[in-house]
């Protein structure tokens, strides 16, 4: 690739209305900027507004998404705006990778594909098939709300997976995805200078968010059944100490799952509103433990939960489960239970609170590990080699 003063990289996110790719894109952007590249983020808006955690002053270009056939017009509009020397698509989605490949057809610009999830795992994985009757196919295609009008129908995701080899480079963030799709390992980095416990006062944070007087287990993300919060709540029920609370930050943008949790286990839950990404370290400073109790499913095996490095960077004791890459990511600096085991989770919670000083020492080791392996700098060093090979 020819070198000029400053290469520009265009990062494409398929949906800027959700967390489905934006956080990964912003981490890649920060790391690439550390390497001296000019970086822009572009994408579609399939909801009414930008994802709530996007800081208000963020520079990005958003085009309204739509169903087919209107979506073709949106694609044309986005293609016109992509002017990077390298195109970096987040996820093998038609609305990111599909658009990148179209742009490559016209311009021969290299395309990097980042795979941060196994998209088909949400639809049954390799077992999913689309075998409609002729009549059903016509309905799916022609009716205004027909299933095939949606740009993210699993049929299109399956097609995109067959085109992964058309990318000039592929990046992934865990072993499961690397075994499945190949590519270069680029971890989920954390801005360890923003997520730095020495910059925050835990007691002040507890006061600020109304959490004084409690022992706080914090889940800084969107609840979904596979994320195992029910196992934490059953563990709290078992321990039965009124001052132990599970603090859920942000709630679910997907459905009313957190309302269901509240109905069943409300006495153990404190719910905080959504905060933009730059405020999250101050919120996490209020936690005694950061909990990431993933259950063992095809979806979770393909994930690198960002909440792990939230806790690690802030030197908090992290309580998680033995699923996918999680034990490797923590590398002995956290606390682990078997997935879907409230009994083991309860034991680990009691173990941590019995000797909080020792747990906090382990938290400090976790921060050290995060700086070495999961910082923006670690991310940048992997990206440097990917771009050098284009």
RODO-2510 file (C-alpha; in nm, 4 decimals, decimal comma):
residues 390
     n   res          X          Y          Z
     1     x     0,0000     0,0000     0,0000
     2     x     0,1294     0,3481    -0,0875
     3     x     0,2187     0,5655     0,2069
     4     x     0,1283     0,9300     0,2277
     5     x     0,1485     1,1839     0,5100
     6     x    -0,1563     1,0600     0,6967
     7     x    -0,3620     0,7601     0,5949
     8     x    -0,7331     0,7859     0,6591
     9     x    -0,9396     0,4927     0,7826
    10     x    -1,3196     0,4793     0,7508
    11     x    -1,4832     0,2578     1,0149
    12     x    -1,8318     0,1349     0,9196
    13     x    -2,0866     0,0458     1,1887
    14     x    -2,4061    -0,1227     1,0698
    15     x    -2,6350     0,0303     1,3353
    16     x    -2,5462     0,3407     1,5361
    17     x    -2,8743     0,3187     1,7313
    18     x    -2,7553     0,0292     1,9486
    19     x    -2,4413    -0,0982     2,1143
    20     x    -2,4135    -0,3509     1,8316
    21     x    -2,0682    -0,2566     1,7116
    22     x    -2,0256     0,1075     1,8168
    23     x    -1,8202     0,0376     2,1324
    24     x    -1,5808    -0,1893     1,9399
    25     x    -1,5593     0,0736     1,6631
    26     x    -1,4734     0,3504     1,9095
    27     x    -1,1987     0,1363     2,0701
    28     x    -1,0510     0,0641     1,7262
    29     x    -1,0753     0,4343     1,6400
    30     x    -0,8847     0,5389     1,9545
    31     x    -0,6140     0,2755     1,8949
    32     x    -0,5729     0,3689     1,5277
    33     x    -0,5482     0,7369     1,6199
    34     x    -0,2658     0,6458     1,8614
    35     x    -0,0872     0,5030     1,5559
    36     x    -0,1218     0,8381     1,3821
    37     x    -0,4071     0,7627     1,1388
    38     x    -0,6991     0,9894     1,0670
    39     x    -1,0123     0,7892     1,1541
    40     x    -1,3822     0,8495     1,0894
    41     x    -1,6843     0,6446     1,2011
    42     x    -1,9826     0,6172     0,9662
    43     x    -2,2964     0,4095     0,9808
    44     x    -2,6708     0,3742     0,9665
    45     x    -2,9345     0,4765     1,2151
    46     x    -3,2021     0,2063     1,2291
    47     x    -3,3596     0,3571     1,5423
    48     x    -3,4781     0,7089     1,6156
    49     x    -3,1602     0,8247     1,7872
    50     x    -2,7931     0,7493     1,8461
    51     x    -2,6985     0,4832     2,1025
    52     x    -2,7161     0,6497     2,4462
    53     x    -2,3556     0,5693     2,5502
    54     x    -2,2099     0,7660     2,2560
    55     x    -2,0621     1,0808     2,4159
    56     x    -2,2513     1,3945     2,3011
    57     x    -1,9566     1,5607     2,1185
    58     x    -1,8610     1,2498     1,9146
    59     x    -1,7827     1,3174     1,5499
    60     x    -1,9543     1,0621     1,3288
    61     x    -2,1633     1,0445     1,0148
    62     x    -2,5030     0,8777     1,0468
    63     x    -2,7353     0,7987     0,7554
    64     x    -3,0935     0,6890     0,8166
    65     x    -3,1340     0,3147     0,7721
    66     x    -3,4508     0,1630     0,6270
    67     x    -3,5906    -0,1622     0,4941
    68     x    -3,5320    -0,2728     0,1362
    69     x    -3,5866    -0,1368    -0,1266
    70     x    -3,5490     0,2099     0,0377
    71     x    -3,2267     0,0905     0,1975
    72     x    -3,0505     0,0813    -0,1413
    73     x    -3,0768     0,4622    -0,1499
    74     x    -2,9238     0,4852     0,2014
    75     x    -2,6397     0,2550     0,0914
    76     x    -2,5675     0,4797    -0,2079
    77     x    -2,5576     0,7813     0,0214
    78     x    -2,3145     0,6173     0,2661
    79     x    -2,0860     0,4906    -0,0122
    80     x    -2,0496     0,8502    -0,1371
    81     x    -1,9343     0,9633     0,2074
    82     x    -1,6684     0,6948     0,2652
    83     x    -1,3366     0,8523     0,1740
    84     x    -1,0822     0,6545     0,3784
    85     x    -0,7762     0,4924     0,2188
    86     x    -0,8711     0,1801     0,4158
    87     x    -1,2258     0,0681     0,4960
    88     x    -1,2748    -0,1106     0,8283
    89     x    -1,6138    -0,2849     0,8578
    90     x    -1,7437    -0,3863     1,1996
    91     x    -1,9287    -0,7220     1,1776
    92     x    -2,0093    -0,9244     0,8630
    93     x    -2,3426    -0,7403     0,8332
    94     x    -2,4765    -0,6283     0,4913
    95     x    -2,5015    -0,2720     0,6307
    96     x    -2,1282    -0,2595     0,7190
    97     x    -1,9246    -0,5300     0,5436
    98     x    -2,1619    -0,5451     0,2441
    99     x    -2,1246    -0,1690     0,1956
   100     x    -1,7442    -0,1948     0,2348
   101     x    -1,7234    -0,4616    -0,0373
   102     x    -1,9346    -0,2477    -0,2733
   103     x    -1,7024     0,0484    -0,2148
   104     x    -1,4036    -0,1802    -0,2772
   105     x    -1,5534    -0,2844    -0,6136
   106     x    -1,5471     0,0776    -0,7323
   107     x    -1,2272     0,1978    -0,5697
   108     x    -1,0060    -0,1117    -0,5037
   109     x    -0,9521     0,0244    -0,1500
   110     x    -0,8501    -0,2470     0,0982
   111     x    -1,1164    -0,3716     0,3378
   112     x    -1,0537    -0,5011     0,6902
   113     x    -1,3399    -0,6935     0,8502
   114     x    -1,3705    -0,7016     1,2294
   115     x    -1,5693    -0,9932     1,3698
   116     x    -1,6654    -0,9291     1,7315
   117     x    -1,9523    -1,1782     1,7543
   118     x    -2,0812    -1,4830     1,5734
   119     x    -2,3873    -1,3165     1,4181
   120     x    -2,5532    -1,6456     1,3192
   121     x    -2,5368    -1,7721     1,6799
   122     x    -2,8403    -1,5516     1,7539
   123     x    -3,0390    -1,7504     1,4967
   124     x    -2,9413    -2,1090     1,5775
   125     x    -2,5921    -2,1039     1,4230
   126     x    -2,5057    -2,3657     1,1618
   127     x    -2,8481    -2,5274     1,1995
   128     x    -3,0361    -2,2232     1,0689
   129     x    -3,1919    -2,2671     0,7248
   130     x    -3,4254    -2,0628     0,5107
   131     x    -3,6527    -2,3006     0,3222
   132     x    -3,9771    -2,1177     0,2501
   133     x    -4,2562    -2,2333     0,0259
   134     x    -4,2854    -2,0304    -0,2937
   135     x    -4,5826    -1,8498    -0,1440
   136     x    -4,3958    -1,7690     0,1802
   137     x    -4,0945    -1,6486    -0,0198
   138     x    -4,3176    -1,4140    -0,2215
   139     x    -4,4724    -1,2806     0,1014
   140     x    -4,1306    -1,2328     0,2668
   141     x    -4,0028    -1,0468    -0,0358
   142     x    -4,3018    -0,8444    -0,1564
   143     x    -4,5092    -0,7482     0,1479
   144     x    -4,4135    -0,4077     0,2973
   145     x    -4,3279    -0,5768     0,6292
   146     x    -4,1984    -0,8983     0,4679
   147     x    -3,9100    -1,0637     0,6559
   148     x    -3,6657    -1,0324     0,3622
   149     x    -3,7161    -0,6563     0,3535
   150     x    -3,5019    -0,6339     0,6675
   151     x    -3,1311    -0,5685     0,5916
   152     x    -3,0291    -0,7907     0,8833
   153     x    -3,2361    -1,0997     0,8019
   154     x    -3,0291    -1,4141     0,8849
   155     x    -3,0295    -1,5152     0,5163
   156     x    -2,8196    -1,2071     0,4371
   157     x    -2,5934    -1,2708     0,7374
   158     x    -2,5322    -1,6231     0,6078
   159     x    -2,4419    -1,4827     0,2643
   160     x    -2,2047    -1,2336     0,4265
   161     x    -2,0262    -1,5176     0,6098
   162     x    -1,9534    -1,6811     0,2737
   163     x    -1,7832    -1,3555     0,1630
   164     x    -1,5470    -1,3223     0,4620
   165     x    -1,2559    -1,4392     0,2420
   166     x    -1,3077    -1,1284     0,0236
   167     x    -1,1659    -0,9074     0,3018
   168     x    -0,7996    -0,8055     0,2730
   169     x    -0,7615    -0,8712     0,6476
   170     x    -0,9801    -1,0010     0,9307
   171     x    -0,9558    -0,9100     1,2996
   172     x    -1,1220    -1,0987     1,5871
   173     x    -1,1143    -1,0626     1,9643
   174     x    -1,1239    -1,4176     2,0981
   175     x    -1,0161    -1,7762     2,0336
   176     x    -1,3620    -1,9054     1,9393
   177     x    -1,3940    -1,6501     1,6570
   178     x    -1,0329    -1,7025     1,5482
   179     x    -1,0855    -2,0790     1,5200
   180     x    -1,4035    -2,0256     1,3238
   181     x    -1,3070    -1,7386     1,0938
   182     x    -0,9269    -1,7072     1,1130
   183     x    -0,7867    -1,3559     1,1313
   184     x    -0,5598    -1,1622     1,3667
   185     x    -0,6328    -1,1352     1,7371
   186     x    -0,7020    -0,7725     1,8352
   187     x    -0,8227    -0,7637     2,1981
   188     x    -1,0968    -0,5395     2,3297
   189     x    -0,8771    -0,2637     2,4640
   190     x    -0,9713    -0,0339     2,7473
   191     x    -0,8712     0,3297     2,7806
   192     x    -0,6740     0,2622     3,0999
   193     x    -0,5943     0,6322     3,1474
   194     x    -0,9694     0,7134     3,1614
   195     x    -1,0480     0,3917     3,3531
   196     x    -0,7888     0,4655     3,6216
   197     x    -0,9011     0,4183     3,9848
   198     x    -0,6562     0,6817     4,1118
   199     x    -0,8690     0,9464     3,9345
   200     x    -1,1892     0,8603     4,1220
   201     x    -1,3096     0,8536     4,4820
   202     x    -1,5199     0,5442     4,5564
   203     x    -1,7041     0,7001     4,8511
   204     x    -1,7865     1,0149     4,6552
   205     x    -1,9157     0,7964     4,3690
   206     x    -2,1336     0,5945     4,6091
   207     x    -2,2854     0,9158     4,7459
   208     x    -2,3351     1,0584     4,3982
   209     x    -2,5326     0,7549     4,2757
   210     x    -2,7258     0,6887     4,5980
   211     x    -2,5363     0,3697     4,6836
   212     x    -2,3944     0,4530     5,0279
   213     x    -2,4491     0,1919     5,2958
   214     x    -2,4696    -0,1012     5,0533
   215     x    -2,2261    -0,3716     4,9483
   216     x    -2,2325    -0,3276     4,5725
   217     x    -2,2179    -0,5981     4,3064
   218     x    -2,2246    -0,4015     3,9836
   219     x    -2,3289    -0,5128     3,6363
   220     x    -2,2401    -0,2241     3,4021
   221     x    -2,4362    -0,3439     3,0956
   222     x    -2,7631    -0,4437     2,9323
   223     x    -2,9311    -0,7460     3,0969
   224     x    -3,0068    -1,0421     2,8672
   225     x    -3,0984    -1,3946     2,9861
   226     x    -2,7628    -1,5430     2,8739
   227     x    -2,5720    -1,2878     3,0844
   228     x    -2,6598    -1,4818     3,3984
   229     x    -2,7966    -1,2058     3,6243
   230     x    -3,0628    -1,4457     3,7518
   231     x    -2,7782    -1,6614     3,8885
   232     x    -2,6410    -1,3622     4,0824
   233     x    -2,9886    -1,2809     4,2159
   234     x    -3,0482    -1,6412     4,3234
   235     x    -2,7080    -1,6305     4,4969
   236     x    -2,8099    -1,3104     4,6825
   237     x    -3,1367    -1,4771     4,7846
   238     x    -2,9326    -1,7695     4,9225
   239     x    -2,6905    -1,5433     5,1175
   240     x    -2,9847    -1,3278     5,2327
   241     x    -2,8000    -1,0172     5,3543
   242     x    -3,0153    -0,7042     5,3045
   243     x    -2,7143    -0,4746     5,2462
   244     x    -2,5969    -0,6752     4,9407
   245     x    -2,7306    -0,5184     4,6194
   246     x    -2,6967    -0,5915     4,2489
   247     x    -2,6627    -0,2557     4,0721
   248     x    -2,7653    -0,2726     3,7061
   249     x    -2,6372     0,0237     3,5062
   250     x    -2,8344     0,1290     3,1990
   251     x    -3,0891    -0,1503     3,1687
   252     x    -3,1958    -0,3336     2,8542
   253     x    -3,2615    -0,1416     2,5308
   254     x    -3,3807    -0,4662     2,3692
   255     x    -3,6897    -0,5728     2,5651
   256     x    -3,8482    -0,5632     2,9115
   257     x    -3,6204    -0,8302     3,0579
   258     x    -3,4939    -0,6006     3,3351
   259     x    -3,8562    -0,5333     3,4360
   260     x    -3,9051    -0,9107     3,4723
   261     x    -3,5943    -0,9290     3,6935
   262     x    -3,7265    -0,6375     3,8993
   263     x    -4,0639    -0,8099     3,9487
   264     x    -3,9079    -1,1302     4,0779
   265     x    -3,6014    -1,0058     4,2663
   266     x    -3,6650    -0,6337     4,3152
   267     x    -3,5455    -0,6320     4,6772
   268     x    -3,1877    -0,7116     4,5637
   269     x    -3,1750    -0,4737     4,2652
   270     x    -3,0768    -0,1085     4,2366
   271     x    -3,1218     0,0264     3,8857
   272     x    -2,9167     0,3192     3,7580
   273     x    -2,9869     0,5079     3,4375
   274     x    -2,7696     0,4978     3,1212
   275     x    -2,4476     0,6982     3,1289
   276     x    -2,2242     0,7984     2,8417
   277     x    -1,8987     0,6023     2,8104
   278     x    -1,6819     0,8812     2,9568
   279     x    -1,8822     0,8828     3,2857
   280     x    -1,8710     0,5033     3,3345
   281     x    -1,5384     0,4915     3,5283
   282     x    -1,6906     0,7208     3,7932
   283     x    -1,9942     0,4889     3,8171
   284     x    -1,7799     0,1716     3,8381
   285     x    -1,5705     0,3360     4,1119
   286     x    -1,8769     0,2887     4,3385
   287     x    -1,8681    -0,0936     4,3045
   288     x    -1,7249    -0,3429     4,5529
   289     x    -1,7347    -0,6205     4,2907
   290     x    -1,7943    -0,6125     3,9144
   291     x    -2,0020    -0,9175     3,8121
   292     x    -1,9969    -1,0822     3,4674
   293     x    -2,1866    -1,4101     3,5282
   294     x    -2,2128    -1,5329     3,1642
   295     x    -2,4046    -1,8545     3,1019
   296     x    -2,2557    -2,1118     2,8647
   297     x    -2,4286    -2,0692     2,5255
   298     x    -2,3090    -2,0483     2,1613
   299     x    -2,3558    -1,6675     2,1860
   300     x    -2,1434    -1,6240     2,4997
   301     x    -1,8627    -1,8503     2,3773
   302     x    -1,8139    -1,6069     2,0879
   303     x    -1,7942    -1,2992     2,3120
   304     x    -1,5309    -1,0930     2,4902
   305     x    -1,7444    -0,9199     2,7578
   306     x    -1,6284    -0,5585     2,7818
   307     x    -1,7485    -0,5501     3,1410
   308     x    -1,4482    -0,7680     3,2355
   309     x    -1,2012    -0,4975     3,1380
   310     x    -1,4253    -0,2288     3,2955
   311     x    -1,3695    -0,4033     3,6290
   312     x    -1,0052    -0,4974     3,5652
   313     x    -0,9002    -0,1456     3,4601
   314     x    -1,0695     0,0011     3,7699
   315     x    -0,8831    -0,2530     3,9920
   316     x    -1,2098    -0,4062     4,1157
   317     x    -1,2509    -0,7697     4,2166
   318     x    -1,4168    -0,9271     3,9094
   319     x    -1,6537    -1,2212     3,9604
   320     x    -1,7231    -1,4147     3,6422
   321     x    -1,7833    -1,7665     3,5096
   322     x    -1,5777    -2,0333     3,3330
   323     x    -1,7101    -1,9651     2,9820
   324     x    -1,5205    -1,9162     2,6553
   325     x    -1,2094    -1,6985     2,6906
   326     x    -1,3081    -1,5516     3,0292
   327     x    -1,0627    -1,7577     3,2437
   328     x    -0,7789    -1,6672     3,0013
   329     x    -0,8709    -1,2989     2,9992
   330     x    -0,8693    -1,2816     3,3800
   331     x    -0,5573    -1,5004     3,4033
   332     x    -0,5957    -1,5738     3,7742
   333     x    -0,6691    -1,2108     3,8709
   334     x    -1,0456    -1,2581     3,9184
   335     x    -1,2926    -1,4931     4,0845
   336     x    -1,4578    -1,7700     3,8831
   337     x    -1,7641    -1,9889     3,9328
   338     x    -1,9195    -2,2535     3,7099
   339     x    -2,1787    -2,1039     3,4714
   340     x    -2,5441    -2,1259     3,5848
   341     x    -2,4379    -2,2134     3,9398
   342     x    -2,5921    -1,9773     4,1999
   343     x    -2,4364    -2,1974     4,4730
   344     x    -2,0784    -2,1404     4,3499
   345     x    -2,1495    -1,7732     4,2824
   346     x    -2,2777    -1,7333     4,6406
   347     x    -1,9578    -1,8955     4,7729
   348     x    -1,7392    -1,6591     4,5702
   349     x    -1,9365    -1,3500     4,6836
   350     x    -1,8928    -1,4541     5,0486
   351     x    -1,5245    -1,5297     4,9911
   352     x    -1,4668    -1,1794     4,8495
   353     x    -1,6468    -0,9978     5,1310
   354     x    -1,4790    -1,2088     5,4013
   355     x    -1,1443    -1,0579     5,2969
   356     x    -1,2075    -0,7495     5,0883
   357     x    -0,8461    -0,6334     5,1286
   358     x    -0,7164    -0,9515     4,9608
   359     x    -0,9846    -0,9160     4,6906
   360     x    -0,8794    -0,5572     4,6240
   361     x    -0,5151    -0,6697     4,5987
   362     x    -0,6275    -0,9158     4,3335
   363     x    -0,8107    -0,6254     4,1663
   364     x    -0,4830    -0,4315     4,1482
   365     x    -0,3188    -0,7291     3,9745
   366     x    -0,6140    -0,7348     3,7333
   367     x    -0,5486    -0,3701     3,6439
   368     x    -0,1833    -0,4497     3,5772
   369     x    -0,2864    -0,7365     3,3505
   370     x    -0,5375    -0,5100     3,1740
   371     x    -0,2670    -0,2489     3,1017
   372     x    -0,0327    -0,5161     2,9611
   373     x    -0,2799    -0,7154     2,7521
   374     x    -0,6091    -0,5279     2,7121
   375     x    -0,5218    -0,1586     2,6870
   376     x    -0,5610     0,0645     2,3810
   377     x    -0,1817     0,0386     2,3469
   378     x    -0,2011    -0,3439     2,3287
   379     x    -0,4773    -0,3084     2,0700
   380     x    -0,2725    -0,0584     1,8695
   381     x     0,0274    -0,2895     1,8534
   382     x    -0,1852    -0,5714     1,7001
   383     x    -0,3466    -0,3274     1,4550
   384     x    -0,0086    -0,1941     1,3444
   385     x     0,0893    -0,5370     1,2110
   386     x    -0,2498    -0,5874     1,0393
   387     x    -0,2200    -0,2588     0,8495
   388     x     0,1478    -0,3152     0,7627
   389     x     0,0475    -0,6324     0,5765
   390     x    -0,2191    -0,4690     0,3564
***
